[in-house]
Amino acid sequence: MGKFSVSDRGLRVAFMARWPGKIATGRTAALTSFADFVPTAIELAGGTVPENLDGKSLLPVLSGSTSKHHDYVYGVSHNQGILRRSVFPQRSVHDGRYHYVRNFNNMERIERERAAGKAINYFLERGAKEHGLPEEQLFDTQADPFEFKNLAEDPLQAETKARLKAVLFAWMEQQNDHLSEDGAITLFAVKKHSLNQTEKQFNYIVPEEHSAPVAGLVDPHASTQPNP
């Protein structure tokens, strides 16, 4: 239900740690991330954690000295190079209760650009139609843990949405993300399951007129390099 997505049920997974005499039995509601694993391992090994790592050591949480860790945690999804491969990049931010999701390829954007006279890429429109999600989503995961009710257009949640949106885009800029609020959507050059490659066994059929090599593909590794 959440695989290849930034939905809460796709990102929120169990993390268990056992260390007799060091970690007491219990649970924590602290916001943590898999990015915290590396600094935790470094500290456990007696090393010095580099300041430029995204995560931070979980030892204070595991030892029970604090119940708070991050103010926000983030989600990233691309949906290229996999079996369905429809272009649908997502980013999200979670504050422990509210979860803001930005779906960068969506029919709202496609129709805005079409109305502005812009040429529409076949693979972008295909991905937007297949996923069928709005540009913005906001969920109260305390009241709605399975994220059925989108609150993005609820005027009572306007302040929460604005706060989380600002936090998300600031984090994306800090991460040298290739996506931005109004920027182009990157199409990646991948080794398997390319956009123009028909694969009937996966029910992925590309019309003949769109089967030529796709122009403007970007090396996914190069896309994450720091900006000059």
C-alpha positions in Angstrom: 0.0 0.0 0.0 2.9 2.4 0.6 5.7 0.9 -1.4 7.5 3.3 -3.8 5.7 6.3 -2.2 6.1 8.8 0.7 2.8 7.8 2.3 3.1 7.4 6.1 2.5 3.7 5.8 5.3 3.5 3.3 7.9 5.5 5.3 6.9 4.7 8.9 8.6 1.4 9.7 9.6 -0.3 12.9 13.1 0.3 14.4 14.1 -2.0 17.2 17.3 -2.0 19.2 18.5 -4.3 22.0 21.4 -3.7 24.3 21.2 -5.4 27.7 22.1 -3.1 30.5 22.1 -0.1 28.3 18.7 0.2 26.7 15.6 -0.2 28.8 12.6 -1.9 27.5 10.0 0.5 26.1 8.9 2.7 23.2 9.5 6.2 22.1 7.6 8.7 20.1 10.7 10.6 19.1 10.9 11.5 15.4 13.8 9.5 13.9 15.1 8.7 10.5 17.3 6.0 8.8 19.7 8.9 8.3 20.4 8.6 12.0 21.8 5.1 11.7 25.2 6.0 10.5 26.0 8.6 13.1 24.7 6.2 15.8 27.0 3.5 14.5 30.0 5.9 14.5 29.4 7.0 18.0 29.0 3.4 19.2 32.3 2.6 17.6 34.0 5.5 19.5 34.4 7.7 16.5 33.7 11.4 15.9 30.5 12.1 14.0 31.1 14.5 11.0 29.1 17.7 11.3 27.8 17.5 7.7 25.8 14.3 8.1 22.1 14.6 7.7 21.3 12.4 10.7 22.3 12.5 14.3 23.1 9.8 16.8 20.2 8.0 18.4 22.0 7.1 21.6 20.3 9.9 23.7 17.0 8.5 22.7 18.0 4.9 23.2 19.4 5.6 26.6 16.2 7.4 27.7 17.9 10.7 28.3 15.6 12.4 25.9 12.2 11.8 24.2 12.8 14.3 21.4 15.1 13.9 18.5 14.2 15.7 15.2 11.6 18.5 14.7 10.9 17.1 11.2 11.7 14.1 9.1 11.5 13.9 5.3 10.5 11.5 2.6 11.8 11.2 -1.0 10.4 9.1 -3.9 11.2 9.2 -7.6 9.4 6.4 -9.4 11.8 5.9 -12.3 13.9 2.8 -13.0 11.3 0.6 -11.4 8.7 -1.7 -13.0 5.9 0.9 -13.3 8.4 3.7 -13.9 5.7 6.3 -14.4 7.2 9.7 -13.6 5.9 10.8 -10.2 8.5 12.4 -7.9 7.4 13.1 -4.4 8.8 14.9 -1.4 7.3 15.1 2.1 7.9 16.4 5.6 6.4 15.1 8.9 6.4 17.0 12.2 5.1 14.0 14.2 1.5 14.8 13.6 1.0 16.5 10.3 2.4 15.1 7.1 2.8 17.4 4.1 3.3 15.8 0.7 4.3 17.5 -2.5 3.5 15.6 -5.7 5.6 17.3 -8.3 4.1 15.7 -11.4 0.3 16.1 -11.3 -2.6 16.9 -13.6 -3.1 20.3 -12.0 0.4 21.3 -13.2 -0.1 19.7 -16.6 -3.2 21.7 -17.2 -1.6 24.9 -16.0 1.2 24.4 -18.4 -1.1 23.4 -21.3 -3.2 26.5 -20.7 0.0 28.6 -20.8 0.8 27.1 -24.2 3.7 24.9 -23.1 4.4 21.6 -24.9 3.5 18.6 -22.7 5.8 15.7 -22.4 4.0 12.4 -23.0 5.7 10.6 -20.1 5.0 13.3 -17.6 1.3 13.4 -18.5 1.2 9.6 -18.4 2.7 9.5 -14.9 0.4 12.3 -13.6 -2.7 10.4 -15.0 -1.6 7.1 -13.6 -1.1 8.3 -10.0 -3.9 10.7 -10.1 -2.9 12.6 -6.9 -3.2 16.4 -6.4 -0.2 18.7 -6.2 -0.4 19.0 -2.4 -1.6 16.7 0.3 -1.8 17.3 4.1 -2.7 14.7 6.6 -3.4 14.7 10.3 -1.8 11.3 11.1 -3.0 11.5 14.7 -6.7 11.7 13.7 -6.3 10.0 10.3 -3.4 7.4 10.6 -4.1 5.8 7.2 -4.2 9.2 5.4 -7.6 9.1 3.8 -8.6 12.7 4.3 -6.5 15.4 2.4 -6.6 18.6 4.4 -4.5 20.7 2.0 -7.4 22.9 1.0 -8.9 23.2 4.5 -8.7 26.9 5.5 -8.3 25.8 9.1 -5.1 24.1 8.2 -3.6 26.9 6.0 -1.0 27.9 8.6 0.1 24.3 9.2 0.4 23.7 5.5 2.4 26.9 4.9 4.8 26.1 7.7 5.5 22.6 6.5 5.7 23.6 2.9 8.4 26.3 3.8 10.3 23.7 5.9 10.2 21.2 3.1 11.5 23.5 0.3 14.2 24.9 2.6 15.4 21.3 3.3 15.3 20.5 -0.4 17.4 23.5 -1.2 19.9 22.5 1.5 20.0 19.0 0.0 20.7 20.3 -3.6 17.5 18.7 -4.7 17.1 18.7 -8.5 13.4 19.6 -8.0 12.0 23.0 -7.0 8.5 24.5 -6.6 8.2 25.7 -10.2 11.2 24.1 -11.8 11.3 21.5 -14.5 10.8 17.8 -13.6 13.9 15.8 -14.2 13.8 12.7 -16.4 16.5 10.2 -15.5 18.7 8.0 -17.7 18.3 4.6 -16.0 19.9 1.2 -16.8 16.7 -0.8 -16.6 13.0 -0.1 -17.3 13.6 3.0 -19.4 10.6 5.2 -20.1 10.4 4.4 -23.8 10.9 0.6 -23.4 7.8 -1.5 -23.8 7.7 -4.5 -21.4 4.5 -6.5 -21.9 5.2 -8.8 -18.9 4.8 -5.8 -16.7 1.9 -4.4 -18.6 3.9 -1.4 -19.6 3.2 -0.5 -23.3 4.6 2.5 -25.0 2.9 3.7 -28.3 5.1 3.5 -31.3 5.2 7.3 -31.7 6.8 7.6 -28.3 9.3 4.7 -28.5 12.2 6.8 -29.7 15.0 7.6 -27.2 13.8 10.2 -24.8 15.5 13.6 -25.1 17.0 15.5 -22.2 17.7 12.6 -19.8 19.9 13.3 -16.8 22.3 11.1 -15.0 20.6 10.5 -11.6 24.0 10.5 -9.8 25.0 13.8 -11.3 21.6 15.3 -10.3 22.5 15.1 -6.6 25.9 16.8 -6.8 26.4 20.1 -5.1 25.6 23.2 -7.2 28.7 25.0 -8.3 
